[in-house]
Amino acid sequence: MSEYVFGRNAVLELLETGKVETLFVQKGELKGSIEKIIGKAKANRIVIKHVDKNKLDNMTGGMSHQGVVGVALKYEYFEVDDLLEDAYSKNQDPFIVILDEIEDPHNLGAIIRTAEVAGANGIIIPKRRSATVNSVVHKSSAGATNYLKVAKVTNISQTIDYLKSKNIFVYGTDGEAKDYYNKTDLTGPIAIVIGNEGKGMSRLVKEKCDVLIKIPMYGKINSLNASNASAVIIYEIVRQRDEKK
């Protein structure tokens, strides 16, 4: 099966992976990076079809496509062990992000983008009640889905148990936690759990975590968007790891 990836940056990143089957380009004079996209597609002998804007609008459900849509092979998920092996092959402590029922594909894409840039070894999502890697996620991640491993599991709680059996310390993010993220040692083999946009982590997942941490809130709004909260904590992990080197 295949799916659509749209937006110039996302398609450019996809072309680098060699996973584009067909390229649809809007008819008319298009400038800028579209020329680079077409050049790469021609160099890789990818079929290019020039179509009306309405065709692209229909393919993307009216979302902003910037004049280009790539048809890509459907995303193939990884196993949890693949994420661990990614760390071990680089002689690194595992750094994994677990998403407990993140439902907004834009949030999922943004978190994947941040995790990839920060050097995480992968993302774990549940098979049910979660956004999956689709065209919206591809675009929101700015192509990071082509580089960061995403594993889909049946049960997050059981997966946490498995990670703990591999000597990975699991931190959960919760507004009621006693410990602040920037006052907690986040070095070593680590997995960080980010909960649902509205409900946070499920009760059982929260109970499975070794330690719960929170971000201090000083304003009148007492919460952050899930992707923003993820970015804050992910880069605190990066900072602490860099300091320890």
Residue pairs with C-beta under 8 A, 6 or more apart in sequence:
1 73
1 74
2 21
2 71
2 72
2 73
2 74
3 71
3 72
3 73
3 74
3 75
3 134
3 135
4 59
4 60
4 69
4 70
4 71
4 72
4 135
5 11
5 14
5 20
5 69
5 70
5 71
5 72
5 135
5 138
5 139
6 56
6 59
6 60
6 63
6 64
6 65
6 66
6 68
6 69
6 70
6 135
6 139
7 64
7 65
7 66
7 68
7 139
8 32
8 33
8 34
8 37
8 66
8 67
8 68
9 33
9 142
9 143
10 70
10 138
10 139
10 141
10 142
10 143
11 20
11 23
11 37
11 68
11 69
11 70
12 33
12 36
12 37
12 40
12 143
13 142
13 143
13 144
13 146
13 147
14 20
14 70
14 72
14 138
14 143
14 146
15 37
15 40
15 41
15 44
15 46
15 70
16 40
16 143
16 146
17 146
18 44
19 72
19 73
19 146
20 41
20 44
20 46
20 70
20 71
20 72
21 46
21 47
21 70
21 71
21 72
21 73
22 46
22 47
22 48
22 49
22 70
22 71
23 37
23 38
23 41
23 46
23 47
23 48
23 49
23 68
23 69
23 70
23 71
24 49
24 51
24 55
24 56
24 59
24 68
24 69
24 70
24 71
25 34
25 37
25 38
25 48
25 49
25 50
25 51
25 67
25 68
26 50
26 51
26 52
26 53
26 56
26 65
26 67
26 68
27 50
27 51
27 52
27 53
28 53
30 67
34 66
34 67
34 68
37 68
38 48
41 48
42 48
53 67
56 65
56 67
56 68
56 69
57 65
59 65
59 69
60 69
60 135
63 136
63 139
72 138
75 132
75 133
75 134
75 145
75 150
77 133
77 150
77 151
77 152
78 122
78 149
78 150
78 151
79 151
80 124
80 151
80 153
80 159
80 162
80 163
82 122
82 149
82 151
83 94
83 96
83 121
83 122
83 124
83 149
83 151
84 94
84 96
84 121
84 166
86 121
86 122
86 149
87 93
87 94
87 95
87 121
87 189
88 94
92 121
93 187
93 188
93 189
93 190
93 241
94 121
94 166
94 168
94 189
94 190
94 191
95 119
95 120
95 121
95 190
95 191
95 237
95 241
96 120
96 121
96 122
96 123
96 124
96 163
96 168
96 190
96 191
96 192
97 111
97 115
97 120
97 122
97 123
97 124
97 191
97 192
97 194
97 230
97 234
98 123
98 124
98 156
98 159
98 160
98 170
98 191
98 192
98 193
98 194
99 108
99 111
99 123
99 124
99 125
99 126
99 130
99 193
99 194
100 126
100 156
100 193
100 194
100 195
100 196
100 201
100 202
100 205
101 126
101 129
101 130
101 195
101 196
101 199
101 202
102 108
102 111
102 125
102 130
102 131
102 194
102 196
102 197
102 226
103 129
103 130
103 131
103 196
103 197
104 131
104 197
104 226
105 131
105 132
105 134
105 136
105 137
105 140
106 136
106 137
106 140
106 227
107 131
107 197
107 225
107 226
107 227
108 125
108 130
108 131
108 133
108 137
108 140
108 141
109 136
109 137
109 138
109 139
109 140
109 141
109 142
109 144
109 145
110 140
110 141
110 227
110 230
110 231
111 123
111 194
111 226
111 227
111 230
111 231
112 123
112 137
112 140
112 141
112 144
112 145
112 148
112 150
113 140
113 141
113 142
113 144
114 227
114 230
114 231
114 234
114 235
115 122
115 123
115 144
115 148
115 230
115 234
116 141
116 144
116 147
116 148
117 144
118 234
118 235
118 237
118 238
119 238
120 148
120 234
121 149
122 148
122 149
122 150
122 151
123 148
123 149
123 150
123 151
124 150
124 151
124 152
124 153
124 156
124 159
124 191
125 131
125 132
125 150
125 151
125 152
125 153
126 152
126 153
126 154
126 155
126 156
127 152
127 153
127 154
131 137
132 152
133 145
133 150
137 145
138 145
141 148
153 159
156 193
156 202
156 205
157 204
157 205
157 208
160 170
160 191
160 193
160 205
160 208
160 209
161 208
163 170
163 191
164 170
164 208
164 210
166 189
167 189
168 189
168 190
168 191
169 188
169 189
169 190
169 191
169 210
169 211
170 190
170 191
170 192
170 193
170 208
170 209
170 210
171 184
171 186
171 190
171 191
171 192
171 193
171 209
171 210
171 211
171 212
171 213
172 192
172 193
172 195
172 201
172 205
172 206
172 209
172 211
172 212
172 213
173 181
173 192
173 193
173 194
173 195
173 200
173 201
173 212
173 213
173 214
173 215
173 229
173 233
174 195
174 200
174 201
174 206
174 212
174 213
174 214
175 200
175 214
175 217
175 222
175 223
176 212
176 214
177 212
177 213
177 214
178 212
179 211
179 212
179 213
179 214
180 213
180 214
180 215
180 216
181 213
181 214
181 215
181 232
181 233
181 236
182 236
184 211
184 213
185 240
186 192
186 233
186 236
186 237
186 240
186 241
187 237
187 240
187 241
187 244
190 237
192 233
192 234
192 237
193 201
193 205
193 209
194 226
194 229
194 230
194 233
195 201
195 202
195 205
195 206
195 226
196 202
196 226
197 225
197 226
200 206
201 209
206 212
213 233
215 224
215 229
215 232
215 233
217 223
223 229
224 232
